[in-house]
Amino acid sequence: MGAGQILVPMGAGGDGDAMKSVVQRVRSASVKVDGEVVGQIGAGLAVLVGITHTDGPAEIAKTARKLAELKLLRSPDGSDDPKDRVGAIEVGAPLLLVSQFTLYASVRKGRKPSWSDAAPGEVAEPIFRELVAAVREYGLPVETGVFGAMMEVALVNDGPFTVIVEV
């Protein structure tokens, strides 16, 4: 193995046994690459997505459904009462999906994060693309960043309201 290469065994799972998403209710969100906006939304959900070695069609379907149906958004009349909250699918709210392998960082040992639970790019990228397509199948507008790029993600959290979804 050459310098800088990381050996990532398939099925390594560890603590990374589920697709992870950090879901934030936002008033607005955007992502830039090289200073250029490549994705932006108004009020909706900004979602950071971590993909592990064991993720596949079942995790894609479950995550897409959760993102579409989770009752996190204010009601159409602006109420934030928990009983009035709605899912993105109910109001056609947009989502900004950003792939983020660092969600699988392990800091159990030492001071340097380990990325062994994160799926390598060649595995994660097609899974991420399939997740984006699966969310769009719910009829929702989806914006994204650029997979593998250094991105600047900006958002105005509405609440703040942030939940972690693992399926």
DRENBA-995645 format. One record per residue (C-alpha): residue number from 1; residue in one letter; x, y, z. Coordinates in Angstrom, 3 decimals, decimal comma, always signed. Layout:
BEGIN
NUM; A; X; Y; Z;
...
END
This chain:
BEGIN
1; M; +0,000; +0,000; +0,000;
2; G; +1,392; +3,407; -0,981;
3; A; +1,817; +6,483; +1,196;
4; G; -1,443; +8,264; +1,845;
5; Q; -3,581; +5,282; +0,871;
6; I; -6,102; +3,859; +3,285;
7; L; -7,108; +0,208; +3,229;
8; V; -10,876; +0,022; +3,730;
9; P; -12,168; -3,539; +4,097;
10; M; -15,669; -4,131; +2,753;
11; G; -18,205; -4,850; +5,452;
12; A; -16,004; -3,120; +8,029;
13; G; -19,133; -1,479; +9,429;
14; G; -17,935; -1,017; +13,017;
15; D; -20,077; +1,726; +14,475;
16; G; -21,042; +2,645; +10,922;
17; D; -23,844; +0,156; +10,418;
18; A; -26,391; +2,588; +9,004;
19; M; -26,649; +5,444; +6,551;
20; K; -26,374; +8,629; +8,639;
21; S; -27,995; +11,956; +7,930;
22; V; -27,858; +15,213; +9,827;
23; V; -31,121; +16,952; +8,949;
24; Q; -31,556; +20,648; +9,608;
25; R; -34,725; +22,660; +9,135;
26; V; -33,564; +25,800; +7,364;
27; R; -34,849; +29,144; +6,201;
28; S; -32,238; +28,934; +3,431;
29; A; -29,153; +26,928; +2,531;
30; S; -26,551; +26,913; -0,207;
31; V; -23,376; +25,167; -1,227;
32; K; -20,461; +26,662; -3,157;
33; V; -17,585; +25,000; -4,960;
34; D; -14,660; +27,188; -6,034;
35; G; -16,680; +30,273; -5,086;
36; E; -19,628; +29,342; -7,329;
37; V; -23,061; +28,440; -5,944;
38; V; -23,852; +24,915; -7,159;
39; G; -26,981; +24,310; -5,084;
40; Q; -29,337; +26,428; -3,019;
41; I; -32,776; +26,248; -1,450;
42; G; -35,159; +28,483; +0,445;
43; A; -37,129; +27,174; +3,421;
44; G; -36,752; +23,390; +3,594;
45; L; -34,265; +20,788; +4,770;
46; A; -30,471; +20,822; +4,539;
47; V; -29,163; +17,280; +4,843;
48; L; -25,579; +16,104; +5,351;
49; V; -25,355; +12,445; +4,300;
50; G; -22,782; +9,888; +5,456;
51; I; -22,519; +6,558; +3,662;
52; T; -20,913; +3,421; +5,060;
53; H; -19,780; +0,125; +3,545;
54; T; -22,988; -1,774; +4,211;
55; D; -25,381; +0,796; +2,708;
56; G; -27,386; -0,326; -0,284;
57; P; -30,879; -0,238; -1,796;
58; A; -32,714; -0,812; +1,510;
59; E; -30,898; +2,071; +3,255;
60; I; -31,424; +4,334; +0,243;
61; A; -35,183; +3,652; +0,245;
62; K; -35,542; +4,061; +4,022;
63; T; -33,530; +7,283; +4,101;
64; A; -35,407; +8,793; +1,145;
65; R; -38,737; +7,997; +2,770;
66; K; -37,627; +9,438; +6,127;
67; L; -36,405; +12,645; +4,507;
68; A; -39,653; +13,058; +2,584;
69; E; -42,006; +12,231; +5,449;
70; L; -40,372; +13,390; +8,699;
71; K; -42,605; +16,003; +10,288;
72; L; -39,973; +18,655; +10,926;
73; L; -41,263; +21,644; +8,987;
74; R; -43,533; +24,442; +10,129;
75; S; -47,167; +24,089; +9,071;
76; P; -48,293; +26,106; +6,033;
77; D; -49,721; +28,734; +8,409;
78; G; -46,302; +29,074; +10,103;
79; S; -47,120; +27,159; +13,282;
80; D; -44,211; +25,380; +14,919;
81; D; -46,395; +23,462; +17,349;
82; P; -45,202; +19,823; +17,184;
83; K; -48,723; +18,594; +16,412;
84; D; -48,921; +20,955; +13,419;
85; R; -45,529; +20,204; +11,835;
86; V; -45,495; +18,712; +8,349;
87; G; -43,181; +16,632; +6,200;
88; A; -41,475; +17,940; +3,077;
89; I; -43,747; +15,754; +0,948;
90; E; -46,847; +17,486; +2,327;
91; V; -45,761; +20,960; +1,248;
92; G; -43,290; +20,253; -1,578;
93; A; -40,402; +21,639; +0,457;
94; P; -36,953; +21,566; -1,155;
95; L; -33,976; +19,628; +0,167;
96; L; -30,271; +20,367; -0,147;
97; L; -28,365; +17,062; +0,046;
98; V; -24,622; +17,150; +0,652;
99; S; -22,471; +14,041; +0,853;
100; Q; -20,225; +14,171; +3,927;
101; F; -18,005; +11,177; +4,684;
102; T; -16,761; +12,884; +7,862;
103; L; -20,011; +11,864; +9,593;
104; Y; -18,309; +8,484; +9,987;
105; A; -15,247; +9,834; +11,771;
106; S; -14,193; +7,789; +14,762;
107; V; -12,244; +9,546; +17,488;
108; R; -12,243; +6,696; +20,001;
109; K; -8,447; +6,438; +19,903;
110; G; -5,961; +9,275; +19,880;
111; R; -6,513; +12,696; +18,405;
112; K; -6,696; +11,922; +14,694;
113; P; -10,046; +10,834; +13,284;
114; S; -10,281; +7,449; +11,600;
115; W; -12,391; +7,229; +8,446;
116; S; -12,548; +3,427; +8,233;
117; D; -16,333; +3,354; +8,699;
118; A; -16,924; +5,700; +5,736;
119; A; -17,449; +4,062; +2,363;
120; P; -14,741; +5,032; -0,135;
121; G; -15,725; +7,511; -2,826;
122; E; -16,092; +4,944; -5,591;
123; V; -18,656; +3,109; -3,426;
124; A; -20,348; +6,128; -1,844;
125; E; -20,836; +8,283; -4,943;
126; P; -23,285; +5,997; -6,781;
127; I; -25,180; +5,390; -3,532;
128; F; -25,448; +9,141; -2,973;
129; R; -26,682; +9,653; -6,560;
130; E; -29,305; +6,929; -6,025;
131; L; -30,428; +8,596; -2,779;
132; V; -30,872; +11,926; -4,581;
133; A; -32,924; +10,179; -7,286;
134; A; -35,010; +8,350; -4,666;
135; V; -35,883; +11,619; -2,881;
136; R; -36,792; +13,201; -6,219;
137; E; -39,150; +10,272; -6,872;
138; Y; -41,289; +11,689; -4,050;
139; G; -41,775; +14,750; -6,257;
140; L; -39,528; +16,925; -4,119;
141; P; -37,059; +19,484; -5,453;
142; V; -33,508; +18,424; -4,566;
143; E; -30,325; +20,441; -4,871;
144; T; -26,865; +19,006; -4,178;
145; G; -23,257; +19,891; -3,762;
146; V; -20,495; +18,285; -5,855;
147; F; -19,464; +14,861; -4,633;
148; G; -15,884; +14,781; -3,384;
149; A; -15,323; +18,512; -3,828;
150; M; -14,237; +20,938; -1,124;
151; M; -17,519; +22,716; -0,452;
152; E; -18,662; +25,758; +1,482;
153; V; -22,058; +25,003; +2,996;
154; A; -24,027; +27,959; +4,359;
155; L; -27,391; +27,825; +6,045;
156; V; -29,791; +29,674; +8,263;
157; N; -31,131; +27,093; +10,688;
158; D; -34,808; +27,583; +11,545;
159; G; -35,162; +26,914; +15,254;
160; P; -32,481; +25,742; +15,558;
161; F; -33,933; +22,417; +14,551;
162; T; -31,483; +19,588; +13,855;
163; V; -32,006; +15,828; +14,027;
164; I; -29,798; +12,840; +13,286;
165; V; -31,354; +10,093; +11,194;
166; E; -29,766; +6,644; +11,040;
167; V; -31,397; +3,856; +9,029;
END
